[in-house]
Amino acid sequence: MDIDRRLFRNLDVPLIAVTLLLVVFGLVAVYSATFSLDPGDPYRYVRRQLAWAAAGGMVAAVSLLFDYQQWARAARLIYLATLIILAAVPLFAPSIQGARRWFVVGPVQLQPSEFAKLAIIVTLARLLAAREELARPTGLIGPLIHVGLPIGLILLQPDLGTSLIFIAILFGMLFAAGVPLRYLVALGAGGAALFAVAAYASLQGWFPLLKEYQLRRLLVFLDPYSDRTGAGWNVIQSMIAIGSGGFFGKGLFSGSQTQLRFLPARHTDFIFSVIGEELGFLGAFLLLGLYFLLMWRSLRLMAQAKDTFGALIIAGVVSMIFGHVLVNVGMTLGIMPVTGLPLPFVSVGGTSLVTNLLGVAMILNVHMRRHKILF
């Protein structure tokens, strides 16, 4: 454990500030989305989210005491433990809404695949930092297997949305590691083709590679109005909410689609729709601006990392957050399929919030130890 107090002088205050602003923004949005759900306790969801934020902040602070280079030495153990836990989820986790993704401990639900993102970022960073043949196509085999195994286990839960984030992490870290862009384009095109084949085979009933609800979401993505009162309802109501917000919005706590409960999952998957309706283009732009600042600042810190391992960790965390924002905002606008991914730091979800706070702590950890010798 590294407890040299001089290290904490290197904490990046701008990154911490923008993270706190995102958390506060999320608490306000959660209250607006949920205060009418339980008139007897309008602060129930906010109180729970605040508790998770406090817990995540404490865990993140403790993690700063450990030198990130220790993670490299434990990479094999971390990877093996991650695979074992992910394999146990579909076997032992209870079925919730037709999926087995969460371990339930009393009133708390924990989603292991969230923490697995950070584990894969660390272990993949260790793998890529030690490889020198990434400029050749054969050099991609190891990283593809490394990320492919946890993706396969997560698909068994089933959880297509989280699998997409692992793919975003893989591509972002490969790019940061110097893999030629033409290889990444070819890899992406091949993956898209395989997914199209899997979807078509599932539609035809040849091989049920995708669940029925996943196929419905893909079809609704192409035409939400093909099932306007069923699978397309969420997307349609989301687009109405965002479109009706205009430039300045209808006012906080005053969105008709939100407060009259036309918008489902408004505190989780579709919380960006609440922001778009009540705070308008201006509020949505402000939120996206905060995400931009967080990722831009993180990339600045990545450039200052003292080693490839640390730089790749930051690239992985940025890729994870970017993937979540892209998919979540895209699905609320109807330009991405509905996958159930939360909006980082904003959507209700304890495991997700703790994971994102830990991700920021990993960036801070790399940056605060960027100097080999402290004076």
HELIX and SHEET records of a PDB file:
HELIX    1   1 ARG A    5  ASN A   10  5                                   6    
HELIX    2   2 VAL A   13  THR A   34  1                                  22    
HELIX    3   3 ARG A   44  SER A   63  1                                  20    
HELIX    4   4 GLN A   69  ARG A   73  1                                   5    
HELIX    5   5 ALA A   75  PHE A   92  1                                  18    
HELIX    6   6 PRO A  112  ALA A  129  1                                  18    
HELIX    7   7 PRO A  137  LEU A  140  5                                   4    
HELIX    8   8 ILE A  141  LEU A  155  1                                  15    
HELIX    9   9 LEU A  160  ALA A  176  1                                  17    
HELIX   10  10 LEU A  181  GLN A  204  1                                  24    
HELIX   11  11 GLU A  212  LEU A  222  1                                  11    
HELIX   12  12 PRO A  224  ASP A  227  5                                   4    
HELIX   13  13 TRP A  233  SER A  244  1                                  12    
HELIX   14  14 SER A  256  GLN A  259  1                                   4    
HELIX   15  15 ILE A  271  ALA A  303  1                                  33    
HELIX   16  16 THR A  308  THR A  332  1                                  25    
HELIX   17  17 GLY A  350  MET A  368  1                                  19    
SHEET    1   A 2 PHE A 103  VAL A 105  0                                        
SHEET    2   A 2 VAL A 108  LEU A 110 -1                                        
END                                                                             
